[in-house]
Amino acid sequence: MVTDHYTTEKEYKKFTEYVFKWAAKLVPGYEVRLSFTTEDEDARADVEIDELAKTVYVGFGRKWSNKPTNAELERTAFHEICHILLAELVTFTNKFYNEEFTDAIEHRIIITLETLTFGQNKRINNT
Ligand SMILES: [Zn+2]
């Protein structure tokens, strides 16, 4: 049985640490801002990118399907930062292909990077 877990301030702080850790490594030119909310309330996390301002807004979901471990928090932070890393390519590619297609390819790349970095994921992660 799946029960929802309402994320805590402590989990949000840990997630924030991981976001800054991976942003410094993968997208050092961006200013990163965090919020304890997501546009889609069922998302574990999300990201919005302002290319012109070189600013990104990373949201941490209030509701997860499970209580996240630190490993899951880091993997989710890494996932969102990878979206920033690939953002320019995705914007360009969306001019020629439909968004569903580019999103599928983008996620295939991100999942590969996740697996290389953290090992195989036991859960499906589609944030
Ligand atoms: Zn994603």
Backbone and ligand atoms as CSV (ligand in chain L), in Angstrom:
chain,resi,resn,atom,element,x,y,z
A,1,MET,N,N,0.839,-1.193,0.000
A,1,MET,CA,C,0.000,0.000,0.000
A,1,MET,C,C,0.883,1.256,0.000
A,2,VAL,N,N,0.542,2.178,-0.858
A,2,VAL,CA,C,1.311,3.423,-0.945
A,2,VAL,C,C,0.623,4.494,-0.100
A,3,THR,N,N,1.366,5.064,0.822
A,3,THR,CA,C,0.825,6.179,1.600
A,3,THR,C,C,1.676,7.404,1.325
A,4,ASP,N,N,1.026,8.535,1.247
A,4,ASP,CA,C,1.752,9.772,0.983
A,4,ASP,C,C,2.579,10.176,2.187
A,5,HIS,N,N,3.718,10.758,1.882
A,5,HIS,CA,C,4.573,11.298,2.930
A,5,HIS,C,C,4.647,12.800,2.721
A,6,TYR,N,N,4.352,13.557,3.758
A,6,TYR,CA,C,4.470,15.012,3.658
A,6,TYR,C,C,5.882,15.389,4.099
A,7,THR,N,N,6.610,15.973,3.182
A,7,THR,CA,C,8.032,16.229,3.417
A,7,THR,C,C,8.228,17.259,4.537
A,8,THR,N,N,9.371,17.142,5.176
A,8,THR,CA,C,9.663,17.961,6.352
A,8,THR,C,C,10.668,19.066,6.011
A,9,GLU,N,N,10.761,20.006,6.919
A,9,GLU,CA,C,11.734,21.091,6.797
A,9,GLU,C,C,13.157,20.511,6.724
A,10,LYS,N,N,13.408,19.480,7.503
A,10,LYS,CA,C,14.720,18.833,7.541
A,10,LYS,C,C,15.053,18.212,6.167
A,11,GLU,N,N,14.083,17.572,5.560
A,11,GLU,CA,C,14.294,16.976,4.225
A,11,GLU,C,C,14.522,18.078,3.186
A,12,TYR,N,N,13.767,19.156,3.309
A,12,TYR,CA,C,13.940,20.290,2.396
A,12,TYR,C,C,15.352,20.871,2.522
A,13,LYS,N,N,15.849,21.004,3.753
A,13,LYS,CA,C,17.208,21.525,3.965
A,13,LYS,C,C,18.251,20.612,3.351
A,14,LYS,N,N,18.068,19.321,3.531
A,14,LYS,CA,C,19.012,18.343,2.975
A,14,LYS,C,C,18.982,18.414,1.442
A,15,PHE,N,N,17.783,18.465,0.888
A,15,PHE,CA,C,17.616,18.591,-0.563
A,15,PHE,C,C,18.338,19.842,-1.063
A,16,THR,N,N,18.178,20.947,-0.345
A,16,THR,CA,C,18.828,22.213,-0.693
A,16,THR,C,C,20.348,22.051,-0.755
A,17,GLU,N,N,20.917,21.378,0.226
A,17,GLU,CA,C,22.371,21.130,0.232
A,17,GLU,C,C,22.798,20.386,-1.032
A,18,TYR,N,N,22.023,19.369,-1.387
A,18,TYR,CA,C,22.360,18.575,-2.582
A,18,TYR,C,C,22.198,19.397,-3.865
A,19,VAL,N,N,21.172,20.219,-3.912
A,19,VAL,CA,C,20.978,21.081,-5.094
A,19,VAL,C,C,22.197,21.982,-5.275
A,20,PHE,N,N,22.645,22.613,-4.193
A,20,PHE,CA,C,23.802,23.515,-4.302
A,20,PHE,C,C,25.075,22.734,-4.643
A,21,LYS,N,N,25.215,21.549,-4.075
A,21,LYS,CA,C,26.393,20.714,-4.372
A,21,LYS,C,C,26.478,20.415,-5.872
A,22,TRP,N,N,25.374,19.940,-6.455
A,22,TRP,CA,C,25.407,19.547,-7.864
A,22,TRP,C,C,25.373,20.754,-8.801
A,23,ALA,N,N,24.726,21.820,-8.396
A,23,ALA,CA,C,24.716,23.042,-9.218
A,23,ALA,C,C,26.137,23.588,-9.341
A,24,ALA,N,N,26.891,23.548,-8.257
A,24,ALA,CA,C,28.275,24.053,-8.292
A,24,ALA,C,C,29.125,23.224,-9.247
A,25,LYS,N,N,28.839,21.934,-9.334
A,25,LYS,CA,C,29.627,21.052,-10.210
A,25,LYS,C,C,29.176,21.119,-11.674
A,26,LEU,N,N,27.855,21.168,-11.888
A,26,LEU,CA,C,27.333,20.998,-13.251
A,26,LEU,C,C,26.902,22.292,-13.941
A,27,VAL,N,N,26.424,23.263,-13.187
A,27,VAL,CA,C,25.944,24.509,-13.810
A,27,VAL,C,C,26.411,25.712,-12.989
A,28,PRO,N,N,27.721,25.889,-12.849
A,28,PRO,CA,C,28.246,26.926,-11.951
A,28,PRO,C,C,27.881,28.362,-12.339
A,29,GLY,N,N,27.466,28.585,-13.576
A,29,GLY,CA,C,27.154,29.947,-13.998
A,29,GLY,C,C,25.765,30.427,-13.609
A,30,TYR,N,N,24.970,29.560,-13.004
A,30,TYR,CA,C,23.588,29.917,-12.675
A,30,TYR,C,C,23.413,30.302,-11.208
A,31,GLU,N,N,22.522,31.265,-10.992
A,31,GLU,CA,C,22.096,31.534,-9.620
A,31,GLU,C,C,20.940,30.571,-9.326
A,32,VAL,N,N,21.014,29.929,-8.177
A,32,VAL,CA,C,20.003,28.931,-7.829
A,32,VAL,C,C,19.148,29.430,-6.672
A,33,ARG,N,N,17.835,29.388,-6.879
A,33,ARG,CA,C,16.899,29.752,-5.804
A,33,ARG,C,C,15.985,28.566,-5.544
A,34,LEU,N,N,15.700,28.358,-4.281
A,34,LEU,CA,C,14.879,27.204,-3.914
A,34,LEU,C,C,13.574,27.607,-3.268
A,35,SER,N,N,12.601,26.724,-3.420
A,35,SER,CA,C,11.339,26.936,-2.714
A,35,SER,C,C,10.802,25.587,-2.254
A,36,PHE,N,N,10.033,25.643,-1.193
A,36,PHE,CA,C,9.470,24.422,-0.613
A,36,PHE,C,C,8.065,24.221,-1.163
A,37,THR,N,N,8.005,24.149,-2.486
A,37,THR,CA,C,6.735,23.938,-3.170
A,37,THR,C,C,7.010,23.601,-4.633
A,38,THR,N,N,6.087,22.930,-5.267
A,38,THR,CA,C,6.210,22.638,-6.703
A,38,THR,C,C,4.921,23.062,-7.396
A,39,GLU,N,N,5.026,23.287,-8.706
A,39,GLU,CA,C,3.851,23.684,-9.465
A,39,GLU,C,C,2.808,22.562,-9.460
A,40,ASP,N,N,3.292,21.340,-9.722
A,40,ASP,CA,C,2.443,20.153,-9.672
A,40,ASP,C,C,2.614,19.548,-8.273
A,41,GLU,N,N,1.547,19.511,-7.518
A,41,GLU,CA,C,1.679,19.075,-6.115
A,41,GLU,C,C,2.122,17.619,-5.961
A,42,ASP,N,N,2.008,16.832,-7.039
A,42,ASP,CA,C,2.449,15.441,-6.958
A,42,ASP,C,C,3.907,15.241,-7.386
A,43,ALA,N,N,4.562,16.321,-7.834
A,43,ALA,CA,C,5.966,16.201,-8.263
A,43,ALA,C,C,6.887,16.183,-7.041
A,44,ARG,N,N,7.916,15.354,-7.127
A,44,ARG,CA,C,8.903,15.314,-6.042
A,44,ARG,C,C,9.707,16.610,-6.013
A,45,ALA,N,N,9.930,17.132,-7.193
A,45,ALA,CA,C,10.690,18.369,-7.341
A,45,ALA,C,C,10.435,18.891,-8.743
A,46,ASP,N,N,10.746,20.145,-8.956
A,46,ASP,CA,C,10.674,20.678,-10.313
A,46,ASP,C,C,11.684,21.803,-10.467
A,47,VAL,N,N,11.826,22.250,-11.698
A,47,VAL,CA,C,12.792,23.310,-11.952
A,47,VAL,C,C,12.261,24.226,-13.043
A,48,GLU,N,N,12.508,25.513,-12.865
A,48,GLU,CA,C,12.154,26.500,-13.874
A,48,GLU,C,C,13.424,27.290,-14.154
A,49,ILE,N,N,13.670,27.536,-15.414
A,49,ILE,CA,C,14.936,28.154,-15.791
A,49,ILE,C,C,14.692,29.482,-16.494
A,50,ASP,N,N,15.352,30.508,-16.027
A,50,ASP,CA,C,15.342,31.806,-16.696
A,50,ASP,C,C,16.716,31.958,-17.351
A,51,GLU,N,N,16.769,31.599,-18.637
A,51,GLU,CA,C,18.052,31.585,-19.357
A,51,GLU,C,C,18.709,32.969,-19.390
A,52,LEU,N,N,17.893,33.987,-19.653
A,52,LEU,CA,C,18.450,35.338,-19.774
A,52,LEU,C,C,19.084,35.809,-18.469
A,53,ALA,N,N,18.406,35.550,-17.360
A,53,ALA,CA,C,18.913,35.997,-16.059
A,53,ALA,C,C,19.902,34.996,-15.461
A,54,LYS,N,N,20.085,33.859,-16.143
A,54,LYS,CA,C,20.947,32.792,-15.623
A,54,LYS,C,C,20.554,32.435,-14.182
A,55,THR,N,N,19.245,32.366,-13.988
A,55,THR,CA,C,18.708,32.040,-12.667
A,55,THR,C,C,17.791,30.826,-12.802
A,56,VAL,N,N,17.876,29.932,-11.838
A,56,VAL,CA,C,16.993,28.770,-11.835
A,56,VAL,C,C,16.237,28.707,-10.519
A,57,TYR,N,N,15.033,28.220,-10.621
A,57,TYR,CA,C,14.170,28.076,-9.455
A,57,TYR,C,C,13.890,26.590,-9.277
A,58,VAL,N,N,14.393,26.027,-8.200
A,58,VAL,CA,C,14.198,24.610,-7.936
A,58,VAL,C,C,13.180,24.471,-6.811
A,59,GLY,N,N,12.144,23.700,-7.091
A,59,GLY,CA,C,11.107,23.479,-6.089
A,59,GLY,C,C,11.226,22.091,-5.493
A,60,PHE,N,N,10.915,22.005,-4.215
A,60,PHE,CA,C,10.925,20.710,-3.532
A,60,PHE,C,C,9.488,20.354,-3.175
A,61,GLY,N,N,9.067,19.161,-3.585
A,61,GLY,CA,C,7.676,18.756,-3.407
A,61,GLY,C,C,7.281,18.580,-1.947
A,62,ARG,N,N,6.067,18.995,-1.650
A,62,ARG,CA,C,5.507,18.858,-0.306
A,62,ARG,C,C,5.043,17.435,-0.034
A,63,LYS,N,N,4.726,16.726,-1.117
A,63,LYS,CA,C,4.148,15.398,-0.935
A,63,LYS,C,C,4.904,14.389,-1.806
A,64,TRP,N,N,5.456,13.381,-1.167
A,64,TRP,CA,C,6.123,12.294,-1.885
A,64,TRP,C,C,5.325,11.019,-1.638
A,65,SER,N,N,5.540,10.023,-2.480
A,65,SER,CA,C,4.835,8.763,-2.265
A,65,SER,C,C,5.508,7.931,-1.172
A,66,ASN,N,N,6.686,8.366,-0.755
A,66,ASN,CA,C,7.413,7.658,0.307
A,66,ASN,C,C,8.247,8.664,1.081
A,67,LYS,N,N,8.708,8.271,2.259
A,67,LYS,CA,C,9.615,9.133,3.010
A,67,LYS,C,C,10.986,9.031,2.348
A,68,PRO,N,N,11.525,10.155,1.836
A,68,PRO,CA,C,12.778,10.050,1.081
A,68,PRO,C,C,13.997,9.785,1.958
A,69,THR,N,N,14.864,8.930,1.453
A,69,THR,CA,C,16.164,8.741,2.093
A,69,THR,C,C,17.075,9.874,1.599
A,70,ASN,N,N,18.212,10.051,2.253
A,70,ASN,CA,C,19.166,11.055,1.773
A,70,ASN,C,C,19.609,10.734,0.347
A,71,ALA,N,N,19.775,9.450,0.051
A,71,ALA,CA,C,20.182,9.048,-1.304
A,71,ALA,C,C,19.133,9.476,-2.334
A,72,GLU,N,N,17.868,9.333,-1.988
A,72,GLU,CA,C,16.801,9.753,-2.916
A,72,GLU,C,C,16.748,11.271,-3.048
A,73,LEU,N,N,16.997,11.970,-1.947
A,73,LEU,CA,C,17.017,13.430,-2.006
A,73,LEU,C,C,18.142,13.908,-2.920
A,74,GLU,N,N,19.305,13.273,-2.792
A,74,GLU,CA,C,20.437,13.678,-3.624
A,74,GLU,C,C,20.184,13.327,-5.088
A,75,ARG,N,N,19.650,12.156,-5.323
A,75,ARG,CA,C,19.371,11.741,-6.696
A,75,ARG,C,C,18.347,12.678,-7.353
A,76,THR,N,N,17.352,13.082,-6.600
A,76,THR,CA,C,16.330,13.998,-7.116
A,76,THR,C,C,16.941,15.379,-7.391
A,77,ALA,N,N,17.786,15.856,-6.496
A,77,ALA,CA,C,18.471,17.141,-6.716
A,77,ALA,C,C,19.333,17.060,-7.977
A,78,PHE,N,N,20.082,15.985,-8.110
A,78,PHE,CA,C,20.928,15.753,-9.285
A,78,PHE,C,C,20.073,15.783,-10.555
A,79,HIS,N,N,18.929,15.098,-10.511
A,79,HIS,CA,C,18.015,15.028,-11.653
A,79,HIS,C,C,17.599,16.443,-12.095
A,80,GLU,N,N,17.195,17.259,-11.144
A,80,GLU,CA,C,16.748,18.621,-11.483
A,80,GLU,C,C,17.898,19.452,-12.055
A,81,ILE,N,N,19.082,19.305,-11.492
A,81,ILE,CA,C,20.240,20.047,-11.989
A,81,ILE,C,C,20.593,19.595,-13.413
A,82,CYS,N,N,20.418,18.320,-13.699
A,82,CYS,CA,C,20.655,17.830,-15.066
A,82,CYS,C,C,19.695,18.507,-16.056
A,83,HIS,N,N,18.454,18.786,-15.618
A,83,HIS,CA,C,17.529,19.515,-16.497
A,83,HIS,C,C,18.111,20.882,-16.863
A,84,ILE,N,N,18.765,21.506,-15.900
A,84,ILE,CA,C,19.375,22.821,-16.168
A,84,ILE,C,C,20.543,22.657,-17.143
A,85,LEU,N,N,21.350,21.634,-16.897
A,85,LEU,CA,C,22.506,21.353,-17.749
A,85,LEU,C,C,22.092,21.183,-19.214
A,86,LEU,N,N,20.949,20.548,-19.431
A,86,LEU,CA,C,20.503,20.239,-20.795
A,86,LEU,C,C,19.532,21.272,-21.366
A,87,ALA,N,N,19.218,22.301,-20.604
A,87,ALA,CA,C,18.148,23.240,-20.976
A,87,ALA,C,C,18.356,23.900,-22.343
A,88,GLU,N,N,19.563,24.381,-22.604
A,88,GLU,CA,C,19.786,25.058,-23.887
A,88,GLU,C,C,19.583,24.100,-25.060
A,89,LEU,N,N,20.070,22.883,-24.897
A,89,LEU,CA,C,19.916,21.866,-25.943
A,89,LEU,C,C,18.441,21.530,-26.157
A,90,VAL,N,N,17.701,21.414,-25.067
A,90,VAL,CA,C,16.279,21.085,-25.147
A,90,VAL,C,C,15.508,22.222,-25.822
A,91,THR,N,N,15.812,23.441,-25.460
A,91,THR,CA,C,15.146,24.599,-26.079
A,91,THR,C,C,15.372,24.595,-27.582
A,92,PHE,N,N,16.599,24.356,-27.989
A,92,PHE,CA,C,16.942,24.298,-29.409
A,92,PHE,C,C,16.229,23.132,-30.097
A,93,THR,N,N,16.279,21.968,-29.489
A,93,THR,CA,C,15.696,20.767,-30.085
A,93,THR,C,C,14.172,20.893,-30.218
A,94,ASN,N,N,13.540,21.578,-29.275
A,94,ASN,CA,C,12.084,21.764,-29.325
A,94,ASN,C,C,11.635,22.576,-30.536
A,95,LYS,N,N,12.562,23.279,-31.187
A,95,LYS,CA,C,12.206,24.020,-32.387
A,95,LYS,C,C,11.976,23.085,-33.578
A,96,PHE,N,N,12.548,21.892,-33.489
A,96,PHE,CA,C,12.481,20.959,-34.619
A,96,PHE,C,C,11.677,19.697,-34.341
A,97,TYR,N,N,11.521,19.363,-33.078
A,97,TYR,CA,C,10.801,18.140,-32.721
A,97,TYR,C,C,9.748,18.472,-31.673
A,98,ASN,N,N,8.752,17.600,-31.537
A,98,ASN,CA,C,7.739,17.891,-30.517
A,98,ASN,C,C,8.296,17.657,-29.115
A,99,GLU,N,N,7.683,18.337,-28.143
A,99,GLU,CA,C,8.203,18.343,-26.775
A,99,GLU,C,C,8.200,16.961,-26.131
A,100,GLU,N,N,7.217,16.152,-26.488
A,100,GLU,CA,C,7.145,14.799,-25.926
A,100,GLU,C,C,8.383,13.989,-26.332
A,101,PHE,N,N,8.770,14.149,-27.584
A,101,PHE,CA,C,9.939,13.436,-28.110
A,101,PHE,C,C,11.216,13.906,-27.410
A,102,THR,N,N,11.404,15.219,-27.350
A,102,THR,CA,C,12.632,15.730,-26.728
A,102,THR,C,C,12.660,15.438,-25.230
A,103,ASP,N,N,11.493,15.465,-24.587
A,103,ASP,CA,C,11.431,15.146,-23.160
A,103,ASP,C,C,11.853,13.695,-22.904
A,104,ALA,N,N,11.415,12.804,-23.790
A,104,ALA,CA,C,11.787,11.384,-23.635
A,104,ALA,C,C,13.297,11.206,-23.781
A,105,ILE,N,N,13.884,11.878,-24.770
A,105,ILE,CA,C,15.332,11.776,-24.970
A,105,ILE,C,C,16.082,12.425,-23.804
A,106,GLU,N,N,15.603,13.592,-23.378
A,106,GLU,CA,C,16.233,14.273,-22.250
A,106,GLU,C,C,16.238,13.358,-21.021
A,107,HIS,N,N,15.113,12.714,-20.741
A,107,HIS,CA,C,15.047,11.838,-19.564
A,107,HIS,C,C,15.904,10.591,-19.720
A,108,ARG,N,N,16.032,10.102,-20.940
A,108,ARG,CA,C,16.915,8.944,-21.165
A,108,ARG,C,C,18.355,9.333,-20.812
A,109,ILE,N,N,18.767,10.528,-21.212
A,109,ILE,CA,C,20.122,11.007,-20.899
A,109,ILE,C,C,20.277,11.186,-19.382
A,110,ILE,N,N,19.285,11.822,-18.763
A,110,ILE,CA,C,19.372,12.087,-17.314
A,110,ILE,C,C,19.406,10.778,-16.518
A,111,ILE,N,N,18.566,9.832,-16.891
A,111,ILE,CA,C,18.547,8.547,-16.173
A,111,ILE,C,C,19.890,7.831,-16.335
A,112,THR,N,N,20.497,7.933,-17.522
A,112,THR,CA,C,21.819,7.341,-17.742
A,112,THR,C,C,22.854,8.003,-16.836
A,113,LEU,N,N,22.822,9.330,-16.761
A,113,LEU,CA,C,23.758,10.053,-15.882
A,113,LEU,C,C,23.518,9.688,-14.416
A,114,GLU,N,N,22.248,9.561,-14.033
A,114,GLU,CA,C,21.913,9.147,-12.659
A,114,GLU,C,C,22.480,7.769,-12.355
A,115,THR,N,N,22.286,6.859,-13.279
A,115,THR,CA,C,22.748,5.486,-13.063
A,115,THR,C,C,24.270,5.439,-12.968
A,116,LEU,N,N,24.956,6.205,-13.819
A,116,LEU,CA,C,26.419,6.249,-13.763
A,116,LEU,C,C,26.904,6.830,-12.437
A,117,THR,N,N,26.163,7.805,-11.931
A,117,THR,CA,C,26.581,8.521,-10.724
A,117,THR,C,C,26.178,7.792,-9.445
A,118,PHE,N,N,24.965,7.239,-9.426
A,118,PHE,CA,C,24.430,6.673,-8.181
A,118,PHE,C,C,24.140,5.179,-8.245
A,119,GLY,N,N,24.228,4.573,-9.418
A,119,GLY,CA,C,23.855,3.167,-9.549
A,119,GLY,C,C,22.399,3.045,-9.980
A,120,GLN,N,N,21.970,1.825,-10.164
A,120,GLN,CA,C,20.610,1.553,-10.633
A,120,GLN,C,C,19.582,2.089,-9.639
A,121,ASN,N,N,18.511,2.685,-10.167
A,121,ASN,CA,C,17.438,3.185,-9.309
A,121,ASN,C,C,16.409,2.095,-9.085
A,122,LYS,N,N,15.978,1.959,-7.841
A,122,LYS,CA,C,14.963,0.944,-7.549
A,122,LYS,C,C,13.562,1.463,-7.847
A,123,ARG,N,N,13.453,2.783,-7.897
A,123,ARG,CA,C,12.136,3.388,-8.164
A,123,ARG,C,C,12.170,4.088,-9.525
A,124,ILE,N,N,11.029,4.164,-10.159
A,124,ILE,CA,C,10.916,4.937,-11.395
A,124,ILE,C,C,10.899,6.410,-11.000
A,125,ASN,N,N,11.740,7.208,-11.644
A,125,ASN,CA,C,11.797,8.626,-11.308
A,125,ASN,C,C,11.486,9.448,-12.551
A,126,ASN,N,N,10.338,10.076,-12.544
A,126,ASN,CA,C,9.934,10.856,-13.718
A,126,ASN,C,C,9.692,12.312,-13.402
A,127,THR,N,N,10.457,12.867,-12.490
A,127,THR,CA,C,10.220,14.273,-12.134
A,127,THR,C,C,10.751,15.165,-13.222
L,1,ZN,ZN,ZN,12.884,15.142,-15.097
